[in-house]
Each structure stands twice: as C-alpha cells, then as structure tokens.
Amino acid sequence: MAPTVDSIAGAAVQLSNAVGAALAKIKESAEDSSTKVKLLGPVIEEQRRILNDHGISSFGEFEKLIETSMCEKSVSSALVSATDQLRAAENQWRQVLADLEANANRETRPALSLGDKAPNFQLSSTGGKLISMADVLAGRPSGILLVWLRHFG
C-alpha cells in the first residue's frame, strides 16, 4: 500500500527536524570542522529510519511520491508546507557542509595562490603504483591538473 499524503508530509517534517537537530549540534560544537562533519553521518541513518517508518523505501521513492502528490489537483497544504520546510533544511545542510569543508581546508592547509609552488604528494596510479608529483614534473609536462570529486549523500 502506498503511503498517504499525510504520511509523506509527516516524513518531510520529521526529516526537516532531523536535519535541524544535527545542524544545531554542529553550531553548538566547539570542535574543529573535520570533527563537526562527522556529526552529519548519523543524520543519514536517522533519515532512512524515518522514511522506513512511513513505508517509504528510499529517498528516490520519497522524491517521486512528493512529485506525484504535488501534481494532484487538490494539493494538500500540509504537504506543500512540509516540503517547503524540508527544502529549506536541505539548503541549510548544503550551506553548513560547504562552510565546514571550506573551514576544514583552511584549518589543514593554507590556500595556494596562482604561481605558488604546490607541496609534493603521492597518489596511486590505476595500476596501484605510487607516483609523486615530483616524478610527474620531472617528465617536463606543462603542468598538472588535479580534480577532486566529492559526494556527501
């Protein structure tokens, strides 16, 4: 049986509250940014539990249920309010995470400016061999492009 609109709205409110509680803990914490980021981890499990309690198996299903419910002629005002609250909480989450990441980067390593010499480092090649930046630059390339992919759920 599909979740009711009231159940979907209830899940959205509970998800918003879970995010809000985690963000409040982060704000109150005197820890460094790297430690504060770890306070976000339990929220993901809490969100899964909330969805499960409402008969929703995944975030993907939850998004589809919201989208379908919002397309109905008589959209529940409770659902609109709950989804607005959830979107606001998600935006706060993203901003706090971006700020924590920026602060963690500043705390661990000073920013380089254009033209600064980068510190030497080693990374594993696709074959598992360690390659240092110095080794690559010894081959006389014109430069190195580093790309970091990040994902925070």
Contacts in CASP RR format, 6 or more apart in sequence:
PFRMAT RR
TARGET T0000
AUTHOR 0000-0000-0000
METHOD contacts of the structure
MODEL  1
MAPTVDSIAGAAVQLSNAVGAALAKIKESAEDSSTKVKLLGPVIEEQRRI
LNDHGISSFGEFEKLIETSMCEKSVSSALVSATDQLRAAENQWRQVLADL
EANANRETRPALSLGDKAPNFQLSSTGGKLISMADVLAGRPSGILLVWLR
HFG
2 65 0 8 1.000
3 11 0 8 1.000
3 54 0 8 1.000
3 55 0 8 1.000
3 56 0 8 1.000
3 65 0 8 1.000
5 69 0 8 1.000
5 76 0 8 1.000
5 78 0 8 1.000
5 79 0 8 1.000
6 76 0 8 1.000
6 78 0 8 1.000
7 54 0 8 1.000
7 55 0 8 1.000
8 54 0 8 1.000
8 56 0 8 1.000
8 62 0 8 1.000
8 65 0 8 1.000
8 66 0 8 1.000
8 69 0 8 1.000
8 79 0 8 1.000
8 82 0 8 1.000
9 76 0 8 1.000
9 78 0 8 1.000
9 79 0 8 1.000
9 81 0 8 1.000
9 82 0 8 1.000
9 83 0 8 1.000
10 54 0 8 1.000
10 82 0 8 1.000
11 50 0 8 1.000
11 51 0 8 1.000
11 53 0 8 1.000
11 54 0 8 1.000
11 56 0 8 1.000
11 62 0 8 1.000
12 66 0 8 1.000
12 79 0 8 1.000
12 82 0 8 1.000
12 83 0 8 1.000
12 85 0 8 1.000
12 86 0 8 1.000
13 82 0 8 1.000
13 85 0 8 1.000
13 86 0 8 1.000
14 50 0 8 1.000
15 47 0 8 1.000
15 50 0 8 1.000
15 51 0 8 1.000
15 86 0 8 1.000
15 89 0 8 1.000
16 82 0 8 1.000
16 85 0 8 1.000
16 86 0 8 1.000
16 88 0 8 1.000
16 89 0 8 1.000
18 43 0 8 1.000
18 46 0 8 1.000
18 47 0 8 1.000
18 50 0 8 1.000
19 43 0 8 1.000
19 47 0 8 1.000
19 89 0 8 1.000
19 90 0 8 1.000
19 92 0 8 1.000
19 93 0 8 1.000
20 89 0 8 1.000
20 92 0 8 1.000
22 39 0 8 1.000
22 40 0 8 1.000
22 42 0 8 1.000
22 43 0 8 1.000
22 93 0 8 1.000
23 89 0 8 1.000
23 92 0 8 1.000
23 93 0 8 1.000
23 96 0 8 1.000
25 39 0 8 1.000
26 36 0 8 1.000
26 39 0 8 1.000
26 40 0 8 1.000
26 96 0 8 1.000
26 100 0 8 1.000
29 35 0 8 1.000
29 36 0 8 1.000
29 39 0 8 1.000
32 104 0 8 1.000
32 107 0 8 1.000
33 100 0 8 1.000
33 101 0 8 1.000
33 103 0 8 1.000
33 104 0 8 1.000
33 107 0 8 1.000
34 104 0 8 1.000
34 107 0 8 1.000
34 108 0 8 1.000
36 100 0 8 1.000
37 97 0 8 1.000
37 100 0 8 1.000
37 101 0 8 1.000
37 104 0 8 1.000
40 93 0 8 1.000
40 97 0 8 1.000
40 152 0 8 1.000
44 153 0 8 1.000
47 59 0 8 1.000
51 57 0 8 1.000
51 58 0 8 1.000
51 59 0 8 1.000
51 61 0 8 1.000
51 62 0 8 1.000
56 62 0 8 1.000
56 65 0 8 1.000
66 79 0 8 1.000
66 83 0 8 1.000
69 75 0 8 1.000
69 76 0 8 1.000
69 79 0 8 1.000
70 79 0 8 1.000
70 80 0 8 1.000
70 83 0 8 1.000
97 152 0 8 1.000
101 150 0 8 1.000
105 111 0 8 1.000
109 119 0 8 1.000
112 118 0 8 1.000
118 133 0 8 1.000
118 144 0 8 1.000
120 132 0 8 1.000
120 133 0 8 1.000
120 134 0 8 1.000
121 132 0 8 1.000
121 133 0 8 1.000
122 130 0 8 1.000
122 131 0 8 1.000
122 132 0 8 1.000
122 133 0 8 1.000
123 130 0 8 1.000
123 131 0 8 1.000
124 130 0 8 1.000
124 131 0 8 1.000
125 131 0 8 1.000
133 144 0 8 1.000
136 144 0 8 1.000
137 143 0 8 1.000
137 144 0 8 1.000
END
